[in-house]
Amino acid sequence: MRRNDDDARTALAQRAAKLRQLINYHNYRYYVLNAPEISDEEYDMLFRELQRIEQEHPELITPDSPTQRAGAPPAEGFAKVRHPAPMLSLSNVTSPEELRAWRDRIFRLLPSDAQLTYTVEPKIDGLTVVLHYENGLFVLGATRGDGFVGEDITANLRTVRSLPLRIPVVDSGRTPPARLVVRGEAYMSKAEFERFRAEHEAEEGRRYVNPRNTAAGALRNLDPAVTASRPLDIWAYQVVLMEGGPNLNSQWEALQFLDDMGFPVTKEYNRLFDDFQALVDFCIAWEQEKDELPFEADGLVIKVNEFVWQDRLGFVGRDPRWAVAYKYPSPEAITRLLDIVVEVGRTGVLTPRAVLEPVHLGGVTISSATLHNADYIEERDIRIGDMVVIRRAGDVIPQVLRPVVELRTGDERVWRMPDKCPVCGGSVVRYPGEVAYYCENVACPAQLVRRVQFFVSRGAMDIAGFGAKLAELFVKEGLIRDVADIYELHKQREKLLSLEGFAEKKVDNLLAAIEASKQQPAPRVLTALGIRFVGSTVAELLLEHFRSIDALAQAEEAEIMQIEGVGPRIAESVVAWFQQPNNRRTWQRLKKAGLQSALPETQEKKPAPLDGKTFVLTGTLPSWSREQATEIIKAHGGRVTGSVSRKTDYLLAGERPGSKLEKARKLGVPVITEADLRAMIGLKNV
Ligand code: IVH
């Protein structure tokens, strides 16, 4: 019997190893090569099988298991890691002349007949990470820190799906190096950032400024589950240290090697030059291309390719002489700040915006820029009439950086946030602890335009052809005084047809799209209401619990807060929203119009016989394997855990029970047999 047990265990361990290998391979196909070979369903099946084995046999879990990418327990703070070599930074050049001067400088330090080639790689705008592998296994990952000592963010890095947890040895026969330390950059792609931002900003009532900061926040979060929820990626670009691997003679070989070992490498963007003029031309031309990349890059990195010359050149201070960053300055310009106007957002937030004397900047004419908030203006002492420095970084909206104080004439005016809403005259308030000022009038037309915009937007009711322009027009024309009026527009067909540019077909299409939106599921409707902090994910959570918007509207803060993932801020906001008579009226009208207000009825669940009962298994059962027994218990509502405690309801014991039996007896936990369990769930005995 013991032999059989051992055999079964070995077989399971082998299966787990095989599954890990398969999953890692398919991860690599999917995330690194972008060339999956199996469907998502097939992948999920492999993954779930592995999860099941590991759940039942936690001793079989290995640190490189793909199941360990998410959900590791939060760390208490980060441990410090000393880097095996200093993580150098780079000096910058910002023009072709400076780039040539760099080459002239290094040539003075090299033999006159030195033959150099150069690699050119994108300078990825992310966070440096230092990745340690032992015999192909990812064992440690660190931030750059001060260049000598970084922080241990291994658990967070494990959640980055393009990072190999085990180096996939692609062509068989080659074993991974005994020790390998790789430097790379963790980043969030532009597309993932946009998706993440769209989903989270409304919900969390905060702004995510750019991919880099969002990635940084994710990597340095103490809870790996948060990291896992942010779609990060990785590019590898330097072999910091290697033992027991092939001899590498150049950066180009190193990049090739990293690619072979399964690391994501920017290979389609990398170049190798022997002609320096061609390299300079490439750098100049690349400025046009960098914005087209799927990730943010703030320049190029030019490296002397041959390691012999790199070693000869060494470094000065923190910067290697053999590499340099070619950066494109974010274009800046100086212009006059003509005025500061205040815009009103959907939730009534007042945002100051700069009205500028039009100026050319990075190929476009700019006449408006963001000023963020009142504190920003005050801290920088930005005054109306000032000459100000503005900057456009990447695709970000232009910003006012600072005033040019030397150019002041004395006629400049200090600006203050108005105490009345510039649109409706309603009173303006600032809540303690918040930077923002709000217009308190829920009927403020500016807020209404934004609310309508949000209501019809893609993430909410998704009404095709209904954009910002229409929202503004309909509010201005008095066709919409409340979002619920959207569903009465069909009564105003004549008026719509009289508007400029509204032909019959356009009106029909719009009305049809509005009608169709009545089928949108309740969570979208709840999202569309625009309650602060209630974005699509929170809306789903709330409705899963309350089933209908009406039930939610009746709920008290305490009950709302009980939902996992819903905190006091959300609860307070929901209750406050439904307390407003205006909002209640809007909701009643929407419901009457026929919008979905509840989740579809689910079949009433019959109470399962083992609901809430906890089981522990020991020994060999007469007819079921442990896996089967576990499945059966779960299918009938019970839970299976690994060890006996006071909380255990039953010990299911078979032949040759282990020490668990003794423990159960000591604690007075009832011990049952397979036959007892069958009786409990109404199965016939065999
Ligand atoms: S090489 C000694 N290559 O840029 C080697 N760095 O200011 C120095 N970076 O902190 C780094 N892409 O995180 C190198 N292809 C690339 C890079 C790159 C981005 C970052 C790196 C460093 C910063 C230098």
Residues whose N, C-alpha, C, O or C-beta is under 5 A from the ligand:
A	BS01	IVH	L88 S89 L90 E121 P122 K123 I124 T128 E185 Y237 V301 P320
